[in-house]
């Protein structure tokens, strides 16, 4: 992931940064992956969102926006 879509990924859930070098994002935010470590099990990627850059947890990212189930009205 991150190589497809020209490196663009989407936040699948909200994430609040816990360190200075991490990037906050909200569900649906589009980011560009700038660097992925090739080590097995690496969980953090370096990404850009707007004019901000930082580490993002890759398990909260997806190639496509998260699809939510429709809620039916009981009318």
C-alpha positions as CSV (number, residue, x, y, z in Angstrom):
1,X,0.0,0.0,0.0
2,X,1.2,3.5,-0.6
3,X,2.9,2.6,-3.9
4,X,-0.5,2.4,-5.6
5,X,-2.6,5.5,-6.1
6,X,0.6,7.5,-6.6
7,X,1.3,7.2,-2.9
8,X,-2.1,8.6,-1.9
9,X,-3.8,7.0,1.1
10,X,-6.8,7.9,3.3
11,X,-7.3,8.0,7.0
12,X,-9.8,5.2,7.9
13,X,-10.2,6.4,11.5
14,X,-9.2,9.6,13.4
15,X,-5.7,9.7,14.8
16,X,-4.4,12.2,17.3
17,X,-0.6,12.5,17.3
18,X,1.2,11.5,20.5
19,X,4.6,12.8,19.6
20,X,6.0,15.9,17.8
21,X,7.0,14.0,14.7
22,X,3.6,12.4,14.2
23,X,0.8,13.7,11.9
24,X,-2.7,14.1,13.2
25,X,-5.5,13.1,10.7
26,X,-9.2,12.5,10.6
27,X,-11.2,9.8,8.9
28,X,-11.3,10.6,5.2
29,X,-8.2,12.8,5.1
30,X,-6.1,12.3,2.1
31,X,-2.3,12.0,2.6
32,X,0.7,11.3,0.4
33,X,3.1,8.7,1.6
34,X,6.6,10.0,1.2
35,X,8.7,7.3,2.8
36,X,8.1,3.7,3.8
37,X,10.7,1.7,5.6
38,X,11.2,-1.7,4.0
39,X,11.8,-3.5,7.3
40,X,9.4,-6.4,8.0
41,X,6.8,-5.3,10.5
42,X,7.4,-1.5,10.2
43,X,4.2,0.1,11.4
44,X,4.9,3.8,10.7
45,X,5.2,5.7,7.4
46,X,6.2,9.3,6.7
47,X,3.4,11.2,5.0
48,X,2.3,14.7,4.0
49,X,-1.2,16.2,4.5
50,X,-1.5,19.7,3.2
51,X,1.6,21.6,4.4
52,X,2.2,19.2,7.3
53,X,4.5,16.1,7.4
54,X,5.0,13.4,10.0
55,X,4.8,9.8,10.9
56,X,1.4,8.0,10.5
57,X,0.4,4.5,11.7
58,X,-0.1,2.5,8.6
59,X,-2.8,0.3,10.1
60,X,-5.1,3.3,10.1
61,X,-4.6,4.0,6.4
62,X,-6.4,2.7,3.3
63,X,-6.2,3.0,-0.5
64,X,-9.8,4.1,-0.6
65,X,-12.2,6.0,1.7
66,X,-13.9,3.9,4.3
67,X,-17.4,2.9,3.3
68,X,-19.9,3.1,6.1
69,X,-23.1,1.0,6.0
70,X,-26.3,3.0,5.2
71,X,-28.7,3.5,8.0
72,X,-32.3,2.6,7.1
73,X,-35.1,4.9,8.2
74,X,-37.9,3.2,10.0
75,X,-40.5,5.5,8.5
